[in-house]
Amino acid sequence: MNLFRLTADLLHLASIVILLLKIHQTKSCAGLSLKTQLLYFIVFATRYLDLFTRYYGLYNSLMKLFFIGTSAYIVYLMYMKYRPSYAANLDTFRIEFLLGGAALLALAFPVTYFTMDILWSFSVYLEAVAILPQLFQMTRTGEAETITSHYVFTLGAYRALYLFNWIYRYYTEDYVDVVAWVAGFVQTLLYADFFYIYFTRVLKGRSTKLPV
Protein backbone atom coordinates (compact mmCIF):
# COMPACT_ATOMS: atom_id res chain seq x y z
CA MET A 1 0.00 0.00 0.00
CA ASN A 2 1.39 3.40 -0.93
CA LEU A 3 1.64 6.38 1.40
CA PHE A 4 -1.10 8.35 -0.37
CA ARG A 5 -3.69 5.63 0.10
CA LEU A 6 -2.65 4.92 3.70
CA THR A 7 -2.88 8.61 4.64
CA ALA A 8 -6.21 8.94 2.81
CA ASP A 9 -7.65 5.94 4.65
CA LEU A 10 -6.46 7.33 7.99
CA LEU A 11 -8.11 10.67 7.21
CA HIS A 12 -11.32 8.86 6.31
CA LEU A 13 -11.21 7.03 9.63
CA ALA A 14 -10.45 10.32 11.41
CA SER A 15 -13.47 12.00 9.84
CA ILE A 16 -15.78 9.34 11.26
CA VAL A 17 -14.11 9.44 14.69
CA ILE A 18 -14.47 13.25 14.74
CA LEU A 19 -18.15 12.94 13.85
CA LEU A 20 -18.86 10.30 16.50
CA LEU A 21 -17.00 12.30 19.16
CA LYS A 22 -19.02 15.39 18.30
CA ILE A 23 -22.32 13.52 18.60
CA HIS A 24 -21.45 11.75 21.86
CA GLN A 25 -19.77 14.69 23.59
CA THR A 26 -22.55 17.15 22.77
CA LYS A 27 -25.31 14.51 22.90
CA SER A 28 -26.64 16.22 19.81
CA CYS A 29 -26.55 15.98 16.04
CA ALA A 30 -27.17 19.70 15.52
CA GLY A 31 -25.59 21.01 12.34
CA LEU A 32 -25.32 17.58 10.74
CA SER A 33 -27.21 16.34 7.72
CA LEU A 34 -28.96 13.02 8.25
CA LYS A 35 -29.41 12.79 4.50
CA THR A 36 -25.66 12.88 3.90
CA GLN A 37 -25.12 10.18 6.53
CA LEU A 38 -27.86 8.03 5.01
CA LEU A 39 -26.25 8.39 1.58
CA TYR A 40 -22.89 7.30 2.99
CA PHE A 41 -24.52 4.23 4.52
CA ILE A 42 -25.99 3.35 1.11
CA VAL A 43 -22.55 3.93 -0.47
CA PHE A 44 -20.80 1.51 1.87
CA ALA A 45 -23.61 -1.06 1.90
CA THR A 46 -23.63 -1.33 -1.90
CA ARG A 47 -19.86 -1.10 -2.38
CA TYR A 48 -18.83 -3.68 0.17
CA LEU A 49 -21.26 -6.50 -0.59
CA ASP A 50 -18.23 -8.50 -1.77
CA LEU A 51 -17.27 -8.71 1.89
CA PHE A 52 -19.40 -11.86 1.98
CA THR A 53 -18.12 -13.36 -1.28
CA ARG A 54 -14.43 -12.40 -1.64
CA TYR A 55 -11.50 -12.07 0.73
CA TYR A 56 -8.82 -9.47 -0.02
CA GLY A 57 -6.99 -9.56 3.30
CA LEU A 58 -7.58 -8.66 6.95
CA TYR A 59 -6.99 -4.91 6.50
CA ASN A 60 -9.48 -4.71 3.65
CA SER A 61 -12.13 -6.70 5.51
CA LEU A 62 -11.76 -4.71 8.74
CA MET A 63 -12.03 -1.40 6.89
CA LYS A 64 -15.20 -2.54 5.12
CA LEU A 65 -16.78 -3.68 8.39
CA PHE A 66 -15.80 -0.42 10.06
CA PHE A 67 -17.34 1.80 7.39
CA ILE A 68 -20.57 -0.19 7.12
CA GLY A 69 -20.93 -0.47 10.89
CA THR A 70 -20.13 3.14 11.78
CA SER A 71 -22.28 4.60 9.00
CA ALA A 72 -25.25 2.53 10.19
CA TYR A 73 -24.54 3.57 13.80
CA ILE A 74 -24.40 7.26 12.90
CA VAL A 75 -27.73 7.03 11.08
CA TYR A 76 -29.19 5.30 14.15
CA LEU A 77 -27.89 8.02 16.49
CA MET A 78 -29.29 10.79 14.33
CA TYR A 79 -32.60 9.16 13.46
CA MET A 80 -33.38 7.60 16.84
CA LYS A 81 -31.29 8.50 19.90
CA TYR A 82 -30.66 12.20 19.22
CA ARG A 83 -33.49 12.88 16.80
CA PRO A 84 -34.88 15.87 18.80
CA SER A 85 -31.66 17.79 18.04
CA TYR A 86 -31.84 17.09 14.31
CA ALA A 87 -32.98 20.11 12.27
CA ALA A 88 -35.03 18.45 9.54
CA ASN A 89 -36.27 21.85 8.40
CA LEU A 90 -32.70 22.73 7.33
CA ASP A 91 -31.81 19.35 5.85
CA THR A 92 -33.95 19.75 2.73
CA PHE A 93 -31.71 18.71 -0.15
CA ARG A 94 -33.58 16.42 -2.59
CA ILE A 95 -31.46 13.28 -2.38
CA GLU A 96 -33.76 11.31 -4.70
CA PHE A 97 -32.09 13.17 -7.57
CA LEU A 98 -28.67 12.07 -6.33
CA LEU A 99 -29.80 8.46 -5.95
CA GLY A 100 -31.52 8.43 -9.33
CA GLY A 101 -28.60 10.08 -11.09
CA ALA A 102 -26.09 7.67 -9.57
CA ALA A 103 -28.28 4.71 -10.54
CA LEU A 104 -28.59 5.91 -14.15
CA LEU A 105 -24.84 6.49 -14.44
CA ALA A 106 -24.12 3.07 -12.94
CA LEU A 107 -26.36 1.43 -15.53
CA ALA A 108 -25.00 3.51 -18.40
CA PHE A 109 -21.31 3.53 -17.45
CA PRO A 110 -20.50 0.61 -15.13
CA VAL A 111 -17.10 -1.02 -14.81
CA THR A 112 -18.71 -4.18 -16.18
CA TYR A 113 -22.31 -5.36 -16.40
CA PHE A 114 -21.97 -7.90 -13.61
CA THR A 115 -24.35 -7.09 -10.75
CA MET A 116 -21.60 -6.51 -8.18
CA ASP A 117 -19.74 -4.17 -10.52
CA ILE A 118 -22.89 -2.18 -11.29
CA LEU A 119 -23.48 -1.76 -7.54
CA TRP A 120 -19.83 -0.78 -7.07
CA SER A 121 -20.14 1.82 -9.83
CA PHE A 122 -23.35 3.11 -8.25
CA SER A 123 -21.56 3.54 -4.90
CA VAL A 124 -18.71 5.46 -6.53
CA TYR A 125 -21.02 7.84 -8.36
CA LEU A 126 -23.14 8.33 -5.24
CA GLU A 127 -20.14 8.97 -2.98
CA ALA A 128 -19.05 11.77 -5.32
CA VAL A 129 -22.16 13.78 -4.39
CA ALA A 130 -23.09 12.39 -0.96
CA ILE A 131 -21.65 15.42 0.83
CA LEU A 132 -23.95 17.84 -1.01
CA PRO A 133 -26.81 17.76 1.56
CA GLN A 134 -24.30 18.60 4.32
CA LEU A 135 -22.73 21.44 2.33
CA PHE A 136 -26.20 22.71 1.37
CA GLN A 137 -27.32 22.71 5.00
CA MET A 138 -24.17 24.57 6.10
CA THR A 139 -24.75 27.15 3.39
CA ARG A 140 -28.38 27.61 4.41
CA THR A 141 -27.47 28.36 8.01
CA GLY A 142 -24.50 30.51 6.97
CA GLU A 143 -22.18 28.98 9.57
CA ALA A 144 -20.91 25.70 10.98
CA GLU A 145 -19.46 24.50 14.26
CA THR A 146 -15.68 24.17 14.16
CA ILE A 147 -15.91 20.44 14.85
CA THR A 148 -18.31 20.00 11.92
CA SER A 149 -15.88 21.90 9.72
CA HIS A 150 -13.06 19.57 10.80
CA TYR A 151 -15.23 16.59 9.87
CA VAL A 152 -16.02 17.94 6.40
CA PHE A 153 -12.38 18.92 5.82
CA THR A 154 -10.94 15.49 6.71
CA LEU A 155 -13.58 13.86 4.52
CA GLY A 156 -12.61 16.07 1.60
CA ALA A 157 -8.88 15.64 2.22
CA TYR A 158 -9.30 11.86 2.14
CA ARG A 159 -10.82 12.04 -1.33
CA ALA A 160 -8.24 14.56 -2.58
CA LEU A 161 -5.41 12.27 -1.49
CA TYR A 162 -7.01 9.40 -3.37
CA LEU A 163 -6.43 11.42 -6.55
CA PHE A 164 -2.70 11.35 -5.81
CA ASN A 165 -3.01 7.65 -4.98
CA TRP A 166 -4.47 6.99 -8.44
CA ILE A 167 -1.77 9.06 -10.15
CA TYR A 168 0.89 7.12 -8.25
CA ARG A 169 -0.67 3.78 -9.15
CA TYR A 170 -1.01 4.80 -12.79
CA TYR A 171 2.73 5.40 -13.08
CA THR A 172 3.81 2.44 -10.94
CA GLU A 173 1.18 -0.19 -11.79
CA ASP A 174 -0.44 1.07 -15.03
CA TYR A 175 -3.63 1.26 -12.97
CA VAL A 176 -6.64 2.66 -14.82
CA ASP A 177 -10.15 3.14 -13.39
CA VAL A 178 -12.00 5.83 -15.31
CA VAL A 179 -15.18 5.53 -13.23
CA ALA A 180 -13.36 6.12 -9.94
CA TRP A 181 -11.16 8.84 -11.42
CA VAL A 182 -14.00 10.92 -12.83
CA ALA A 183 -16.17 10.54 -9.73
CA GLY A 184 -13.24 11.31 -7.42
CA PHE A 185 -12.32 14.42 -9.39
CA VAL A 186 -15.91 15.70 -9.30
CA GLN A 187 -16.11 14.99 -5.58
CA THR A 188 -12.90 16.91 -4.87
CA LEU A 189 -14.19 19.89 -6.88
CA LEU A 190 -17.28 19.99 -4.67
CA TYR A 191 -15.02 20.52 -1.66
CA ALA A 192 -12.87 23.22 -3.31
CA ASP A 193 -14.78 26.24 -1.98
CA PHE A 194 -15.03 24.72 1.48
CA PHE A 195 -11.26 24.03 1.53
CA TYR A 196 -10.60 27.72 0.88
CA ILE A 197 -12.89 28.80 3.71
CA TYR A 198 -11.41 26.19 6.04
CA PHE A 199 -7.82 27.32 5.50
CA THR A 200 -8.51 31.07 5.50
CA ARG A 201 -11.04 31.25 8.34
CA VAL A 202 -11.49 28.12 10.44
CA LEU A 203 -7.82 27.22 10.98
CA LYS A 204 -6.96 30.84 11.76
CA GLY A 205 -9.83 31.01 14.22
CA ARG A 206 -11.44 33.91 12.43
CA SER A 207 -14.92 32.58 11.77
CA THR A 208 -16.94 29.54 10.88
CA LYS A 209 -19.38 31.57 8.84
CA LEU A 210 -19.92 30.45 5.29
CA PRO A 211 -20.92 32.50 2.25
CA VAL A 212 -24.65 32.40 1.51
N, C-alpha and C positions, 0 to 999 in steps of 0.2 A: 504494500500500500504506500502511495506517495504522500509527501508531507501536505500537499494541498488538500487531498481528500481527508486525511486524518484530522487536520485543523478544521475543515468544514464540518465534519461529523461531530467534533467536539463542540463547535459553536452551535450546531443544531441541538445537541443535548443540553447545552447551557441555556438556550432560549426556552426550552421546556421547563428546566429547573427554575429559571427566573420567574416564569409564569406561575408555576405551582407555589413557589415561595410567596409571591404576591397574594395569591388567592388565600393561602392558609394564614399568613401573617395578618392580613387585613380582614379576614373572614368575609370577603366581599369579592365580587367579580365586576365591580364598577369600572367602566372605561373599556371593558373587553367586549369583543363581538362574539356572541355565541355562534353566529352563522359562519364566521371564519373557522372557529374550532370544529364545528360540525363538518365543514368541507375538508379540513385536514384529516379528520377521522375517516371520511370516505376515501380520501387519497391513500392513506395507509392500508385500509381494509382491502381495497381493490388491487393495490400494488403488491402486497405481500401475501397473496393467497398461495404462492408457491412455497410458503413456509411449511405447508402440509404435504408437499409433493416432491420437493427437491431440497438437498442439503448442500450449502455452499461453505460451511465452516461455522464454528462456534460464534465468532465475532458477528458474522452476518445474521445468524439466527437470533442472537441476543438483541441486536439493534432492531430487528424487525418486531420482536416481541415488545421491546420497550416503546417503540413508536405507536404500535397499535394499542397497547395497554394504557399508556399515558394519555393519548388522545381521547380514548373512550372515558377515562377517568375525569379529564378536564370537562368534557361535555356533561358528564354526570354532575360534577360540582356546580356547573353553571346552570344547568336545567333543573336540578333537584335541590341540592343542599343550600346553595346560596342564590336561589332564584329571585328572592325579593330585592336583591341588590342589582339585578340585571336590568339595564335600561332598554327594554324592547322597543320603546318609541324612538330611540336613536339608531338602533340596529336594523335599518330598513332597506338595505341593499337587496335587490332582487336576484337571489342566488340561483333561481331556476334557469336564468339565462346563462349563467356560468356552467351549470351542470349540463344543460342542453347543448351548449357550444362545445364543451369538452367531449361529450358523447358523439356529436357529429364529426368532429375532427378525428376522434379515435376510429370511427368507422371508415372515414375517408382516407386517412393517412396513418394507418397503424404500422407497427414494425413488421408484423406479419398478420395474416388473417386467422391465426390460431386464437382461441378464446382468451387464453391467459395473456397473450401479447396485446390483444385489443384492450383488455382491462388495464394492462400496464401502461399502454399509450394513453388511455383515458385518465389515469392517475397523474401522468406527467403533465398533460394539458391542463388538468384541473388544478394541480399544485401551482402552476404558473400564475393563476389568478385568484387563488384561495385567500390571499391577504387583502384583496380589494374591500370586502365588507369592513375589515378593521380599519383600513386607511380612510374609507369613506366616513366611518363613525367618528374617527379622530378629527377629520376635516369639518364635520358638522358641528362638533362641540367647540372647535377652534383651539383646543389644547389637549394635552395628554399628561398623565402622571409620568414622572421620570422613570419609574420602574417599567411602565408599559412601553415607553420609548426604548429602553434597554432591550426589552423582549423583541420588539419589532426590528431593532438594529441587528441583533445577533442572528435573527432569522434571515434577514436580508444578506448579511455578511456570509452566512453559510452558503447561500445560493451563488453569490458572487465568486466565492472561492472555488466552487464547483466548475465555473467557467475556466479557471486556470488549471484545474484538475484535468478537464477534457483536452485543453491545449497540450498539456504535458503528455497525456496518454496518446494523443494524436502523433506527436513527434517520437515517442519512445515505443509505442505499441501499434502504430497505424490504426488506432481506435477511431471508429466513425459511428456516430449515433445522431442522425440529423434531427429526429424527433426530440430527443433530450436537449440537444444544442439550441434549437430554435425556442423551445419552451423556456429553457433556462435563461436565455438572453432576454426574452420578453419579460420574464419574472424580475430579473435584475433591473431592467429599465423602470419597472413599476416602483421600485424602491429608490430610484435616483434622487427624486426631490426630497424624500424623507432623509436620505443620507446627508444631504446638504444641510438641512435644518438640524440634524442630530449633531454634526460636527461644529456648526457655527453657533448653536444656541445651547443645546442640552449639555454637551460636554463642558462648555465654558460656564455653565450655571446661569446663563442669562435668562432663559425662558423656555417653557415647554409649550408655548403657544404656536399654533400652526396657521398658515395662511388659509383664509376662507374665500 
